[in-house]
Amino acid sequence: MTITADNVLADLLRGAEGRADPYPLYRALHELAPFHRHDADGMWYALRYETCRNLLRDPRLGHDDEKLFRRPGMTDAQLERMRARMEKRRRRGFSMLTENPPDHTRMRRLVSRAFTTPRVEGLRERVVGLVDERLDELADAGEVDIMKTLAFPLPVTVIGELVGVPASERERFRPIITDGMLADRPDATEEEVARAERNFEELEQFFTELIAARRAAPEDDLLSALIAVRDEDDGRLDDDELRSTVFLLFFAGFVTTTNVIGNGLLALLREPAEMARLWDDGSLVETAVEEILRFDSPVPFVLRDVLEPVRVDDEGGIELEKGAHVVMMLSAANRDPQRYSDPDRFDVGRREAQPLTFGWGIHHCLGAPLARLEAQMTFARLRERFARIELLDPDPPRVVSFLRGLRTLQVRVQPR
């Protein structure tokens, strides 16, 4: 059978092979059609680094709130199911993640001061202390699930303290978020979708009650500061925007970092020579984290709607009409052979930085500096504390949807 870009995309989006290891399929698409309209869903798929970066910063692409939120590879029946799910949320408002200027600019400006370089640097000592607490537990246990013991509790504590989510409530978010990821897969079952919707309503109620509590008794946290802006400036954030923004900040503030830690440690364990290199030379921590972000991105793709016609010159002058949907395959762009030498090799000393993992342009992730700090401190302290880390399950179970991460990562640790 002739191998076509549509065949490869079908395997990538809906096949078990694509969920387990999409990178050979990305490589095939780079050779076959790095910018391609998929017949099955009518979306354009961009795989080249420069194409993705240029489109992400092009103001003619954004989010059309009159159109359905879509996911790559969905059938018509799945799109209808997604329509029913998202209409309820549409009426309650979305966050800056899905807004265009000027609303996006207004909302982002209000929260950006929480993630300035000086403020993030001010968290360094606290992050190191939290990492050490987690690693003490690893050392005592000997055999642990890294996702449960380190990768989830560390970032959820950091962002929880920053935003103002009580410590007693944070653990509840791990299964809720996993269920949401499962429901956004093209092949999600009705049961998975129903469970995700129940969880979403539970989270909405939780944040509604938390906002009311902070309004009555403000604390020294970001949520209280945003409430003050809402109340004092009469509508700079309306109530729906406030709830959606706080949920986004909390969710995005831990889920990406959780998967950076999990995916990164797995990559190191599968490349023992590179792990030994990092363990021998602590000066490689920063480049190792950038390589982890590039090599196995926790954010496989982002979607944009074409708001005005666009000519994609770096793809031979392809014309995109208004209303077209474009999927920027960030994981593929991070393995673009035109951008990176030997892109499928994991190299902790690689200096070809700037992966697209945190996006580009006006929607570039606000929390990227904090995520980098947490990842750097995690891997720096892991190499200092443990002489050896052994992978106990060579094929740990994954969750793959709009995020790519691990359910569990069982290891055995040997302290120095």
HELIX and SHEET records of a PDB file:
HELIX    1   1 ALA A    5  ARG A   14  1                                  10    
HELIX    2   2 ALA A   16  ALA A   20  1                                   5    
HELIX    3   3 TYR A   23  LEU A   32  1                                  10    
HELIX    4   4 TYR A   49  LEU A   56  1                                   8    
HELIX    5   5 ASP A   76  ARG A   92  1                                  17    
HELIX    6   6 MET A   96  THR A   98  5                                   3    
HELIX    7   7 ASP A  103  SER A  112  1                                  10    
HELIX    8   8 ARG A  113  PHE A  115  5                                   3    
HELIX    9   9 THR A  117  GLY A  122  1                                   6    
HELIX   10  10 ARG A  124  ALA A  141  1                                  18    
HELIX   11  11 ILE A  146  ILE A  146  1                                   1    
HELIX   12  12 MET A  147  ALA A  151  3                                   5    
HELIX   13  13 PRO A  153  VAL A  163  1                                  11    
HELIX   14  14 ALA A  167  ARG A  170  1                                   4    
HELIX   15  15 PHE A  173  ALA A  183  1                                  11    
HELIX   16  16 GLU A  190  ALA A  216  1                                  27    
HELIX   17  17 LEU A  222  GLU A  232  1                                  11    
HELIX   18  18 ASP A  239  ARG A  270  1                                  32    
HELIX   19  19 PRO A  272  ASP A  280  1                                   9    
HELIX   20  20 GLY A  282  LEU A  284  5                                   3    
HELIX   21  21 VAL A  285  PHE A  295  1                                  11    
HELIX   22  22 ASP A  313  GLU A  315  5                                   3    
HELIX   23  23 LEU A  330  ALA A  333  1                                   4    
HELIX   24  24 GLY A  361  HIS A  363  5                                   3    
HELIX   25  25 ALA A  368  ARG A  385  1                                  18    
SHEET    1   A 5 PHE A  35  ARG A  37  0                                        
SHEET    2   A 5 TRP A  44  ALA A  46 -1                                        
SHEET    3   A 5 HIS A 325  MET A 328  1                                        
SHEET    4   A 5 VAL A 302  VAL A 306 -1                                        
SHEET    5   A 5 LEU A  61  GLY A  62 -1                                        
SHEET    1   B 3 GLU A 143  ASP A 145  0                                        
SHEET    2   B 3 GLN A 410  PRO A 415 -1                                        
SHEET    3   B 3 PHE A 386  LEU A 391 -1                                        
SHEET    1   C 2 VAL A 310  VAL A 312  0                                        
SHEET    2   C 2 ILE A 318  LEU A 320 -1                                        
SHEET    1   D 2 ARG A 398  VAL A 400  0                                        
SHEET    2   D 2 ARG A 404  LEU A 406 -1                                        
END                                                                             
